Every structure is written in C-alpha cells, then in structure tokens.
C-alpha cells in the first residue's frame, strides 16, 4: 500500500471511528454507574453483621467477644439509621434520573406525534404522507430507548422503596413504612401497560409487606413464595416476621441460626472489602510522603527522560484508529455478533448481553483475545519498518520493576479513593460503567468468575500496557515533554473505555501507570500495577455479590 493510499485509508477509518466512539461515550450518559449498587451491596452486608447476636457464644469466650467488638466497630451504634440514610441518598439520585428519563420520553413522543394539518395545506382531510423511513426509524428508536430507561428506573425506584420500607418497619416506624409501601403500590396504576407490567412484581410485593406489618396482620396465600424473591437481610427480616405471625417456632429458629452463620461470615467479607483497602491506602499515603521526603532530601532533580521516536503521528494514529478502535470496537464485535446469530440458530447462545455464566465469560475472553491479538499484530506491522528500534522500546523488566509495581499500586489507592469520591458527587450515579463489573458482581458460577478474572487480571493488563504505555506514551514524547505524554496517554486510556463517568478515575490510574512505566522503564512494573488493581477490584466485587444472596 502506497503512502498516499494508506493515508486516505487512515482518514476514512478515522471518519468512521470518531463519530461511533463519540456516540458510545454520549450514550453512556444515560447509563447507571455501578457505584451506587456497590454502596448498597456493602450496606446490605452491614445489615447482616448487625444481626450478630449479643449473646452468641460464651460471654467469657474471647473469640465471641472479639466478633462482637468487630461488629460494633464496623456497623456503628445505629446500623439501621445509617442504612436508611444511604438508601435515601441513592433514592434521590434514582428519582432525579426518573424525572430526566420522563422528560426524554415526553420529548420523544412529541417528535413522533403527527403534525396537525395546516389551514393552508391543500391536503387537509387526506391521510398524511409517510415520513422517510430513516427518520421514522430514528425517532422510533429514540422513543423506545427513552421508554426503556424510564421503565428500568421506575422498577429500581420501587425496589429501593421496598427495602426502605422494611428498614423503617424494623425501626418501629410503622406508619412511615406503610406510606412507603403504598407509594410503591400506586406507582403503576396510571402508567402505560409496559410500565405497569414491569412494576407488577414490586407492587405485589409491596402489598404483601404492607399486610404483614399491618395491625391486625394479614397473610396472603403466596406470601412466603413472594418473600423468597427478596435478597439478603431483607429476606431474613421479612421471613422472620412471617414465621412469628404464623407461630412457626422451628422455622424461625432455623432461620435465626442460619442468619448468625451468615453474619459471622459476612463480618470477614466486610473486613476484606473495606478494612484491607483502607489499610492499603494508609500505606500508600506513607509511601508517597516517604518518596517525596527522600526526593527533597537528596536535593537532586531527576527529570523523566523521553524516548527516541523514529515514526511520526501517522503511525500513532494508524495503531490507535485501525488497530485498536476500528478493529476492537467495530470489526470484531460485528464479526462476533454475526457468529453469535449463526450459533443461536443451532441452539447455542454466546453473547455478552444474552448468555449467562460460562458462555458469557467465554464470549468476553474470546472477544478480548481477538482484540488484543489483532491490535498487537497491527502494532507490530506498524513499527516493523523501523526495526531495529532505538534502545528502551518495549522493554519488560527495567529497573526495580517489582518495587515500582507494588509501590505504585499502594500509592494509587489514596489517589483513586479521593478521585472516586469527587467523581461520584459529580455524576450522581449516571455516566455508565464497564459492563463487566456488573456481570462479575452478580455472577455466581466459579468457572465463569475464573474466566472473567483471567480476562481482567492477565489479558487486559498485558495488552493495554503494551499499547498505551509501551507504544503510545513513548511515541507522544516526540511532540510533548514526558509529563505531557503521561497526561495525554492517560486521558486516551480513560476515553478508550467508553464511559464518561470513568474518565476521571481511569485517567488518574492511567497517569499513575504512565509515571511508573516512565520511572522503571519496564512494562512489567505497569503490568503488575494494572493487574493488581483489576484483581483486587474483581475480588471485591465477588465478595460483595456473594454476601447478598
């Protein structure tokens, strides 16, 4: 391929890729974050721990006393009040989003409504001419997407209110709880059929809960079956109420014994997902302070050194636009979609959206390996004409890579915590998240979780560090100082994940990865940091998800 033809092809690919990537980023604005769900999962674990009986075990048993002390330290003096406050905070965000989606539905309806006949239109009284199919389809899709978002948000709001009502009932705020459940029951009365159908389950469950806590209580025939659809602590307290009313002492005793077992195991899980990262963050702060102090005491300036770059911006654009974005975000997903449809005709379902468990995990791994393999092949072909490469390119070990990788991880913890808190306040639960995080949070199959773990903790760090730190960051030093290349490569790394809400935290992580790579001059250091970050995130999601069943 001649240079001019290659440049024309690159321009054409760029004109295709940029609008599609922009559209994907823009569509993420209407998608929920995983942050709120994580917060509620952790709240549900705290509620389990709050049930750890004050008289469990021998009063002189040191292990029992330690457990009770740990319970108080973790859940506080009034866990129910704290849980209500957290659920109410998430509910405010859900209510705001519901109103936003409702406006979108109204605007979409206005766009699709037929125009009234004009007094000067000679076709008055005649059937209106059909619109162009492309315009009609676009409007129909907009209406459908807005209605779907509104429907999902209404169901979420109802689910939150069901749980808030149970929390209020456990605090003996019975009139407030009844009001909350009545609000759920009324949510679908005047709604369109699709929304009424979607909210039918939550409205029915609200009626069951309302009857259980009414004086005198009423027990409907299918009460226990409906209560079994609740999760975690909320299922426990509702079933306990039912068994008390039915005077089923054996069933209640078994339920309470099982809850004590759950409370003890959950205490350990909470220590893993909260205490351990907090200690890591404290260690990270100490490392940052120690490193800065050491640098000041030495009194030497050791500026970051760039790389000798033999290629220009066209090679950089070719690798990113063709090898990563076009192939990874357009070509391979399209081929996999065609392959999934062909397999579906044979009775095999493999897709990220429709499959479950191992099939979904396998689809994710296959997609990532194809994207990584193709991207690395394009990268290899792009830099091959410049071989042998100047010294320092794509070096693995570098200097003290293990220390830089481990230290970089702990130093990144306090920075990421601070940025995440700021980011959460800004986006208010919207802006999208990596769909893999939600899948892992709700996945229970160990084989599927292992495949997901290998994808996130091995495949992703290897490919992304070679591309973004091994190639992009050094290439940018031809046009920018090293610190500028670190910032720009970190931002591109964040944008490549196609979720607006993740741009700030991922850019922070990308900058940290770039700094570690620039200091160690070895890819293993940034790969280790990246792998540790993804691994701990995956383990935390699994622990949180396993505690709410």
VEXDREN-2710 file (C-alpha; in Angstrom, 1 decimal):
% VEXDREN-2710
k/r/px/py/pz
1/UNK/0.0/0.0/0.0
2/UNK/1.5/3.3/-1.1
3/UNK/1.9/6.1/1.5
4/UNK/-0.8/8.3/-0.1
5/UNK/-3.3/5.4/-0.3
6/UNK/-2.5/4.4/3.3
7/UNK/-3.1/8.0/4.4
8/UNK/-6.5/8.1/2.6
9/UNK/-7.5/4.8/4.2
10/UNK/-6.5/6.2/7.7
11/UNK/-8.6/9.3/7.1
12/UNK/-11.6/7.2/6.0
13/UNK/-11.3/4.9/9.1
14/UNK/-10.9/7.9/11.4
15/UNK/-14.1/9.5/9.9
16/UNK/-15.9/6.3/10.7
17/UNK/-14.4/5.6/14.1
18/UNK/-14.6/9.1/15.7
19/UNK/-18.4/9.5/15.4
20/UNK/-19.1/6.0/16.6
21/UNK/-16.8/6.4/19.6
22/UNK/-18.4/9.8/20.4
23/UNK/-21.8/8.2/20.1
24/UNK/-20.8/5.4/22.5
25/UNK/-19.5/7.9/25.0
26/UNK/-22.6/10.0/24.7
27/UNK/-24.9/7.1/25.2
28/UNK/-23.1/6.2/28.4
29/UNK/-24.5/9.4/29.9
30/UNK/-27.9/7.7/30.3
31/UNK/-26.5/4.5/31.8
32/UNK/-26.2/4.0/35.5
33/UNK/-22.9/3.7/37.3
34/UNK/-22.1/0.7/39.4
35/UNK/-21.0/2.9/42.3
36/UNK/-24.5/3.2/43.9
37/UNK/-25.1/-0.5/43.6
38/UNK/-21.7/-1.2/45.3
39/UNK/-22.6/1.1/48.1
40/UNK/-25.9/-0.7/48.6
41/UNK/-24.3/-4.1/48.5
42/UNK/-22.0/-3.0/51.2
43/UNK/-24.9/-1.6/53.2
44/UNK/-26.7/-5.0/52.9
45/UNK/-23.6/-6.7/54.3
46/UNK/-23.5/-4.3/57.2
47/UNK/-27.2/-5.2/58.0
48/UNK/-26.3/-8.9/58.1
49/UNK/-23.4/-8.2/60.5
50/UNK/-25.8/-6.1/62.7
51/UNK/-27.8/-9.3/63.4
52/UNK/-24.8/-10.9/65.1
53/UNK/-26.4/-11.8/68.4
54/UNK/-25.1/-10.0/71.5
55/UNK/-25.3/-13.3/73.4
56/UNK/-23.8/-15.5/70.7
57/UNK/-21.4/-17.8/72.4
58/UNK/-20.0/-17.9/76.0
59/UNK/-19.6/-14.4/77.5
60/UNK/-16.1/-15.3/78.5
61/UNK/-15.2/-16.6/75.1
62/UNK/-12.6/-14.3/73.7
63/UNK/-13.4/-15.2/70.1
64/UNK/-17.0/-14.3/70.6
65/UNK/-16.1/-11.0/72.3
66/UNK/-13.7/-10.1/69.5
67/UNK/-16.5/-10.8/67.0
68/UNK/-18.9/-8.5/68.9
69/UNK/-16.3/-5.8/69.2
70/UNK/-15.6/-6.0/65.5
71/UNK/-19.3/-5.8/64.8
72/UNK/-19.6/-2.6/66.7
73/UNK/-16.6/-1.1/65.1
74/UNK/-17.8/-1.9/61.6
75/UNK/-21.6/-1.3/61.8
76/UNK/-21.6/1.5/64.4
77/UNK/-24.2/2.2/67.0
78/UNK/-27.3/2.5/64.8
79/UNK/-26.8/0.5/61.6
80/UNK/-30.5/0.7/60.6
81/UNK/-30.4/4.5/60.7
82/UNK/-27.2/4.5/58.6
83/UNK/-28.7/2.1/56.1
84/UNK/-31.8/4.2/55.7
85/UNK/-29.7/7.3/55.1
86/UNK/-27.7/5.5/52.4
87/UNK/-30.8/4.1/50.7
88/UNK/-32.5/7.5/50.8
89/UNK/-29.4/9.1/49.2
90/UNK/-29.4/6.5/46.4
91/UNK/-33.2/7.0/46.1
92/UNK/-32.7/10.8/45.5
93/UNK/-30.4/10.0/42.6
94/UNK/-32.9/7.5/41.2
95/UNK/-35.8/9.9/41.5
96/UNK/-33.8/12.6/39.7
97/UNK/-32.9/10.2/36.9
98/UNK/-36.5/9.1/36.7
99/UNK/-37.7/12.7/36.1
100/UNK/-34.9/13.1/33.5
101/UNK/-36.0/10.0/31.6
102/UNK/-39.6/11.1/31.8
103/UNK/-38.8/14.3/30.1
104/UNK/-36.9/12.4/27.4
105/UNK/-40.0/10.2/26.9
106/UNK/-42.2/13.3/26.6
107/UNK/-39.8/14.9/24.1
108/UNK/-39.5/11.7/22.1
109/UNK/-43.3/11.4/22.0
110/UNK/-43.5/15.0/20.8
111/UNK/-41.1/14.2/17.9
112/UNK/-43.1/11.2/16.8
113/UNK/-46.5/12.8/17.1
114/UNK/-48.2/13.5/13.7
115/UNK/-48.2/17.2/12.7
116/UNK/-51.7/18.7/12.7
117/UNK/-53.0/19.7/9.2
118/UNK/-52.2/23.3/8.2
119/UNK/-55.1/25.6/7.3
120/UNK/-53.2/26.4/4.1
121/UNK/-52.4/22.8/3.3
122/UNK/-54.4/21.6/0.3
123/UNK/-54.2/18.0/1.6
124/UNK/-56.3/18.8/4.6
125/UNK/-58.6/15.8/5.4
126/UNK/-56.3/13.4/3.4
127/UNK/-54.0/10.8/5.0
128/UNK/-50.6/12.3/5.8
129/UNK/-47.8/11.2/3.6
130/UNK/-45.4/8.8/5.3
131/UNK/-42.1/10.2/6.6
132/UNK/-38.8/8.9/5.2
133/UNK/-38.1/5.5/6.7
134/UNK/-34.7/6.5/8.1
135/UNK/-36.2/9.5/10.0
136/UNK/-39.1/7.4/11.3
137/UNK/-36.8/4.6/12.4
138/UNK/-34.5/7.1/14.3
139/UNK/-37.4/8.7/16.1
140/UNK/-38.9/5.3/16.9
141/UNK/-35.5/4.1/18.3
142/UNK/-35.2/7.3/20.4
143/UNK/-38.7/6.8/21.8
144/UNK/-38.0/3.1/22.6
145/UNK/-34.7/3.8/24.3
146/UNK/-36.2/6.6/26.4
147/UNK/-39.2/4.5/27.4
148/UNK/-36.9/1.6/28.3
149/UNK/-34.7/3.8/30.5
150/UNK/-37.8/5.3/32.2
151/UNK/-39.2/1.8/32.8
152/UNK/-35.9/0.4/34.3
153/UNK/-35.6/3.5/36.6
154/UNK/-39.2/3.1/37.9
155/UNK/-38.5/-0.6/38.7
156/UNK/-35.3/0.4/40.5
157/UNK/-37.1/3.1/42.5
158/UNK/-39.8/0.6/43.5
159/UNK/-37.1/-1.9/44.7
160/UNK/-35.4/0.8/46.7
161/UNK/-38.7/1.8/48.3
162/UNK/-39.5/-1.8/49.2
163/UNK/-36.2/-2.0/51.1
164/UNK/-36.6/1.4/52.7
165/UNK/-40.0/0.4/54.0
166/UNK/-38.5/-2.7/55.6
167/UNK/-35.8/-0.6/57.2
168/UNK/-38.4/1.8/58.6
169/UNK/-40.5/-1.1/59.9
170/UNK/-37.6/-2.6/61.7
171/UNK/-37.1/0.8/63.4
172/UNK/-40.8/0.7/64.5
173/UNK/-41.7/3.5/62.1
174/UNK/-44.8/1.5/61.0
175/UNK/-46.8/4.4/59.7
176/UNK/-43.9/5.7/57.6
177/UNK/-43.2/2.2/56.3
178/UNK/-46.9/1.8/55.3
179/UNK/-46.7/5.1/53.5
180/UNK/-43.6/4.0/51.6
181/UNK/-45.2/0.7/50.5
182/UNK/-48.4/2.4/49.5
183/UNK/-46.3/4.7/47.3
184/UNK/-44.9/1.6/45.5
185/UNK/-48.4/0.1/45.1
186/UNK/-49.6/3.3/43.5
187/UNK/-46.6/3.7/41.1
188/UNK/-48.2/1.7/38.2
189/UNK/-51.9/2.5/38.5
190/UNK/-51.9/5.2/35.8
191/UNK/-48.9/4.1/33.9
192/UNK/-48.7/2.8/30.3
193/UNK/-49.2/-1.0/30.0
194/UNK/-45.5/-1.7/29.5
195/UNK/-44.5/0.1/32.7
196/UNK/-47.5/-1.4/34.7
197/UNK/-46.4/-4.9/33.7
198/UNK/-42.7/-4.2/34.5
199/UNK/-43.6/-2.9/38.0
200/UNK/-46.3/-5.6/38.7
201/UNK/-43.9/-7.7/40.8
202/UNK/-42.7/-4.9/43.1
203/UNK/-46.3/-3.6/43.5
204/UNK/-47.5/-7.1/44.5
205/UNK/-44.6/-7.5/46.9
206/UNK/-45.3/-4.1/48.5
207/UNK/-48.9/-5.2/49.2
208/UNK/-47.6/-8.4/50.8
209/UNK/-45.2/-6.5/53.1
210/UNK/-47.8/-3.9/53.9
211/UNK/-50.2/-6.7/55.0
212/UNK/-47.5/-8.3/57.2
213/UNK/-46.8/-5.2/59.2
214/UNK/-50.5/-4.1/59.4
215/UNK/-52.4/-4.3/62.6
216/UNK/-54.1/-6.8/62.6
217/UNK/-51.7/-8.5/60.1
218/UNK/-53.0/-10.3/57.0
219/UNK/-51.2/-13.2/55.4
220/UNK/-51.9/-13.9/51.8
221/UNK/-51.7/-17.4/50.4
222/UNK/-48.5/-16.8/48.4
223/UNK/-46.8/-14.6/51.0
224/UNK/-43.8/-16.9/51.7
225/UNK/-43.1/-17.5/48.0
226/UNK/-43.0/-13.8/47.3
227/UNK/-40.8/-13.0/50.3
228/UNK/-38.3/-15.6/48.9
229/UNK/-37.7/-13.2/46.0
230/UNK/-36.1/-10.7/48.3
231/UNK/-32.4/-10.9/49.0
232/UNK/-30.1/-10.9/51.9
233/UNK/-31.0/-9.2/55.1
234/UNK/-34.4/-8.0/53.7
235/UNK/-35.5/-11.6/53.0
236/UNK/-34.4/-12.6/56.5
237/UNK/-36.4/-9.9/58.4
238/UNK/-39.5/-10.4/56.3
239/UNK/-39.5/-14.2/56.7
240/UNK/-38.8/-13.8/60.4
241/UNK/-41.9/-11.6/60.6
242/UNK/-44.0/-14.2/58.7
243/UNK/-42.8/-17.1/60.9
244/UNK/-43.5/-15.1/64.1
245/UNK/-47.1/-14.4/62.9
246/UNK/-47.6/-18.0/61.9
247/UNK/-46.0/-19.2/65.2
248/UNK/-43.7/-21.5/63.3
249/UNK/-41.1/-21.7/66.0
250/UNK/-38.9/-24.4/64.4
251/UNK/-38.7/-22.5/61.1
252/UNK/-37.9/-19.2/62.9
253/UNK/-35.2/-20.9/65.0
254/UNK/-33.6/-22.4/61.8
255/UNK/-33.8/-19.0/60.1
256/UNK/-32.2/-17.2/63.0
257/UNK/-29.4/-19.8/63.3
258/UNK/-28.7/-19.5/59.6
259/UNK/-28.6/-15.7/59.9
260/UNK/-26.0/-16.0/62.7
261/UNK/-23.8/-18.1/60.4
262/UNK/-24.3/-15.6/57.6
263/UNK/-23.5/-12.7/60.0
264/UNK/-20.2/-14.2/61.1
265/UNK/-19.0/-15.0/57.5
266/UNK/-20.1/-11.5/56.4
267/UNK/-18.0/-9.9/59.0
268/UNK/-15.0/-11.4/57.4
269/UNK/-16.1/-10.3/54.0
270/UNK/-16.6/-6.7/55.1
271/UNK/-13.1/-6.7/56.6
272/UNK/-11.8/-7.8/53.2
273/UNK/-13.6/-5.2/51.1
274/UNK/-13.3/-2.2/53.5
275/UNK/-10.6/-2.6/56.1
276/UNK/-7.9/-4.1/53.9
277/UNK/-8.1/-1.4/51.1
278/UNK/-8.2/1.3/53.8
279/UNK/-5.0/-0.1/55.3
280/UNK/-3.5/-0.2/51.8
281/UNK/-4.5/3.4/51.3
282/UNK/-2.8/4.4/54.6
283/UNK/0.3/2.6/53.4
284/UNK/0.1/4.4/50.1
285/UNK/0.0/7.8/51.8
286/UNK/3.1/6.8/53.8
287/UNK/4.9/5.7/50.6
288/UNK/4.0/9.0/48.9
289/UNK/5.2/11.1/51.8
290/UNK/8.3/9.0/52.2
291/UNK/9.2/9.1/48.5
292/UNK/8.7/12.9/48.3
293/UNK/10.7/13.4/51.5
294/UNK/13.5/11.3/50.1
295/UNK/13.5/13.3/46.9
296/UNK/13.7/16.6/48.7
297/UNK/16.5/15.4/51.0
298/UNK/18.6/14.3/48.0
299/UNK/18.1/17.7/46.5
300/UNK/18.6/16.4/43.0
301/UNK/16.2/16.8/40.1
302/UNK/15.9/13.7/38.1
303/UNK/13.6/14.6/35.2
304/UNK/11.8/12.0/33.3
305/UNK/13.7/11.1/30.2
306/UNK/11.9/10.6/26.9
307/UNK/12.4/8.1/24.1
308/UNK/13.9/8.3/20.6
309/UNK/10.9/8.1/18.4
310/UNK/11.6/7.1/14.8
311/UNK/8.0/7.4/13.5
312/UNK/5.5/10.3/13.2
313/UNK/1.9/11.0/14.1
314/UNK/0.6/8.9/11.2
315/UNK/2.0/5.7/12.8
316/UNK/0.5/6.6/16.1
317/UNK/-2.9/7.3/14.5
318/UNK/-2.8/4.1/12.5
319/UNK/-2.2/1.9/15.6
320/UNK/-4.9/3.7/17.6
321/UNK/-7.6/4.2/14.9
322/UNK/-7.1/1.0/12.9
323/UNK/-5.5/-1.5/15.3
324/UNK/-7.4/-0.6/18.5
325/UNK/-10.6/1.4/17.8
326/UNK/-11.7/0.2/14.4
327/UNK/-10.8/-3.5/14.8
328/UNK/-11.6/-3.7/18.6
329/UNK/-14.7/-1.6/18.7
330/UNK/-16.3/-2.2/15.3
331/UNK/-14.9/-5.1/13.3
332/UNK/-14.5/-7.8/15.9
333/UNK/-17.8/-7.0/17.7
334/UNK/-19.5/-7.1/14.3
335/UNK/-18.0/-10.5/13.4
336/UNK/-18.8/-11.9/16.9
337/UNK/-22.4/-10.7/16.5
338/UNK/-22.7/-12.5/13.2
339/UNK/-21.1/-15.6/14.7
340/UNK/-23.5/-15.5/17.7
341/UNK/-26.5/-15.3/15.5
342/UNK/-25.3/-18.3/13.5
343/UNK/-24.7/-20.3/16.7
344/UNK/-28.0/-19.2/18.1
345/UNK/-29.7/-20.8/15.0
346/UNK/-28.1/-24.0/16.1
347/UNK/-29.3/-23.6/19.7
348/UNK/-26.1/-22.2/21.2
349/UNK/-26.3/-18.8/22.9
350/UNK/-23.0/-17.0/23.2
351/UNK/-23.1/-13.2/23.7
352/UNK/-22.4/-10.7/26.3
353/UNK/-26.0/-9.5/26.5
354/UNK/-28.0/-12.7/26.2
355/UNK/-25.9/-15.5/27.6
356/UNK/-25.3/-16.4/31.2
357/UNK/-22.5/-17.8/33.3
358/UNK/-19.7/-19.6/31.5
359/UNK/-21.0/-18.7/28.0
360/UNK/-20.9/-15.0/28.8
361/UNK/-17.4/-15.3/30.3
362/UNK/-16.2/-17.3/27.3
363/UNK/-17.6/-14.7/25.0
364/UNK/-15.8/-11.9/26.9
365/UNK/-12.5/-13.8/26.9
366/UNK/-12.7/-14.6/23.2
367/UNK/-13.5/-11.0/22.3
368/UNK/-10.7/-9.6/24.3
369/UNK/-8.1/-12.1/22.9
370/UNK/-9.2/-11.4/19.4
371/UNK/-9.0/-7.6/20.0
372/UNK/-5.6/-7.9/21.7
373/UNK/-4.2/-10.3/19.1
374/UNK/-5.3/-8.1/16.2
375/UNK/-4.3/-4.9/17.9
376/UNK/-0.8/-6.2/18.6
377/UNK/-0.4/-7.5/15.0
378/UNK/-1.3/-4.1/13.7
379/UNK/1.2/-2.5/16.1
380/UNK/3.9/-5.0/15.0
381/UNK/3.3/-4.3/11.4
382/UNK/3.3/-0.5/12.0
383/UNK/6.7/-0.4/13.7
384/UNK/8.4/-3.2/11.7
385/UNK/9.8/-0.8/9.0
386/UNK/11.7/1.0/11.8
387/UNK/13.5/-2.1/13.2
388/UNK/15.9/-2.3/14.9
389/UNK/14.1/0.0/17.3
390/UNK/16.1/2.5/19.4
391/UNK/17.1/1.4/22.9
392/UNK/14.4/1.3/25.5
393/UNK/11.4/0.4/23.4
394/UNK/9.0/-2.3/24.7
395/UNK/11.5/-3.3/27.5
396/UNK/9.9/-5.7/30.0
397/UNK/12.0/-5.6/33.2
398/UNK/13.5/-2.2/33.5
399/UNK/14.9/-1.1/36.9
400/UNK/13.4/-2.3/40.2
401/UNK/10.1/-3.2/38.3
402/UNK/8.8/-5.2/41.2
403/UNK/9.2/-2.3/43.7
404/UNK/7.7/0.2/41.3
405/UNK/4.8/-2.0/40.5
406/UNK/3.9/-2.8/44.2
407/UNK/4.7/0.7/45.4
408/UNK/2.7/2.2/42.5
409/UNK/-0.3/0.2/43.4
410/UNK/-0.4/1.3/47.1
411/UNK/0.4/4.9/46.1
412/UNK/-2.5/4.8/43.6
413/UNK/-5.0/3.7/46.3
414/UNK/-5.4/7.0/48.2
415/UNK/-5.4/9.0/44.9
416/UNK/-8.1/6.7/43.4
417/UNK/-10.2/6.9/46.5
418/UNK/-10.2/10.7/46.6
419/UNK/-10.9/10.9/42.8
420/UNK/-13.7/8.4/43.1
421/UNK/-15.4/10.3/45.8
422/UNK/-15.2/13.5/43.8
423/UNK/-16.4/11.7/40.7
424/UNK/-19.4/10.2/42.4
425/UNK/-20.6/13.6/43.6
426/UNK/-20.3/15.0/40.1
427/UNK/-22.0/12.2/38.1
428/UNK/-24.7/11.4/40.7
429/UNK/-25.0/7.7/39.7
430/UNK/-25.0/8.2/36.0
431/UNK/-22.4/8.1/33.2
432/UNK/-22.1/4.4/32.6
433/UNK/-19.7/1.8/33.9
434/UNK/-17.8/-1.1/32.5
435/UNK/-20.5/-3.8/31.9
436/UNK/-18.0/-6.5/33.1
437/UNK/-18.1/-5.0/36.6
438/UNK/-21.9/-5.5/36.9
439/UNK/-21.7/-9.1/35.5
440/UNK/-19.0/-10.1/38.0
441/UNK/-21.0/-8.5/40.8
442/UNK/-24.0/-10.8/40.1
443/UNK/-22.2/-13.9/38.8
444/UNK/-22.1/-17.0/41.0
445/UNK/-20.5/-19.6/38.7
446/UNK/-16.9/-20.2/39.8
447/UNK/-15.7/-21.3/36.4
448/UNK/-17.2/-18.1/34.8
449/UNK/-15.6/-16.0/37.6
450/UNK/-12.2/-17.6/36.9
451/UNK/-12.5/-16.8/33.2
452/UNK/-13.5/-13.2/34.0
453/UNK/-10.6/-12.9/36.4
454/UNK/-8.1/-14.1/33.8
455/UNK/-9.5/-11.6/31.3
456/UNK/-9.3/-8.7/33.7
457/UNK/-6.2/-9.6/35.6
458/UNK/-4.0/-11.1/32.9
459/UNK/-5.2/-10.4/29.3
460/UNK/-6.2/-6.7/29.9
461/UNK/-3.0/-5.6/31.7
462/UNK/-0.7/-7.3/29.1
463/UNK/-2.4/-5.8/26.0
464/UNK/-3.3/-2.4/27.4
465/UNK/0.2/-1.8/28.9
466/UNK/1.9/-2.8/25.6
467/UNK/-0.4/-0.5/23.7
468/UNK/-0.8/2.6/25.9
469/UNK/2.4/2.6/27.9
470/UNK/4.7/0.6/25.7
471/UNK/3.8/2.3/22.4
472/UNK/1.6/5.4/22.9
473/UNK/3.3/7.1/25.8
474/UNK/6.8/7.0/24.3
475/UNK/5.5/7.9/20.9
476/UNK/4.0/11.1/22.3
477/UNK/7.3/12.2/23.7
478/UNK/8.2/13.1/20.1
479/UNK/5.8/16.0/20.4
480/UNK/5.4/16.5/24.1
481/UNK/7.5/16.5/27.3
482/UNK/7.3/13.3/29.2
483/UNK/4.9/14.6/31.8
484/UNK/2.6/15.8/28.9
485/UNK/2.8/12.4/27.2
486/UNK/1.9/10.8/30.5
487/UNK/-1.2/13.0/30.9
488/UNK/-2.4/12.7/27.3
489/UNK/-1.8/8.9/27.2
490/UNK/-3.7/8.5/30.5
491/UNK/-6.6/10.5/29.1
492/UNK/-6.7/8.5/25.9
493/UNK/-6.6/5.3/28.0
494/UNK/-9.6/6.5/30.0
495/UNK/-11.6/7.6/27.0
496/UNK/-11.0/4.2/25.3
497/UNK/-13.1/2.6/28.0
498/UNK/-16.2/4.5/26.5
499/UNK/-17.8/5.5/29.8
500/UNK/-18.0/9.2/30.7
501/UNK/-18.2/8.6/34.4
502/UNK/-15.0/6.5/34.4
503/UNK/-12.9/9.1/32.6
504/UNK/-11.6/10.9/35.7
505/UNK/-10.7/7.8/37.8
506/UNK/-9.3/5.9/34.8
507/UNK/-7.3/8.9/33.7
508/UNK/-5.8/9.1/37.2
509/UNK/-5.0/5.4/37.1
510/UNK/-3.5/5.9/33.6
511/UNK/-1.3/8.7/34.7
512/UNK/-0.1/6.6/37.6
513/UNK/0.6/3.7/35.3
514/UNK/2.5/6.1/32.9
515/UNK/4.5/7.5/35.7
516/UNK/5.5/4.1/37.0
517/UNK/6.5/3.0/33.5
518/UNK/8.5/6.1/32.8
519/UNK/10.4/5.7/36.1
520/UNK/11.0/2.0/35.9
521/UNK/11.4/1.9/32.1
522/UNK/9.9/-1.6/32.1
523/UNK/6.5/-2.8/31.1
524/UNK/6.4/-5.4/33.9
525/UNK/6.1/-2.6/36.5
526/UNK/3.0/-1.1/35.0
527/UNK/1.6/-4.5/34.1
528/UNK/1.9/-5.5/37.8
529/UNK/0.2/-2.3/39.0
530/UNK/-2.6/-2.8/36.4
531/UNK/-3.1/-6.4/37.2
532/UNK/-3.2/-5.8/41.0
533/UNK/-5.8/-3.1/40.5
534/UNK/-8.0/-5.2/38.4
535/UNK/-7.5/-8.3/40.5
536/UNK/-8.4/-6.5/43.8
537/UNK/-11.4/-4.9/42.1
538/UNK/-12.7/-8.3/40.8
539/UNK/-12.2/-10.0/44.2
540/UNK/-14.0/-7.1/45.9
541/UNK/-17.0/-7.4/43.5
542/UNK/-17.2/-11.1/44.0
543/UNK/-17.1/-10.8/47.8
544/UNK/-19.8/-8.1/47.8
545/UNK/-22.0/-10.0/45.4
546/UNK/-21.7/-13.2/47.3
547/UNK/-22.9/-11.6/50.5
548/UNK/-26.5/-10.6/49.4
549/UNK/-28.0/-13.9/48.4
END
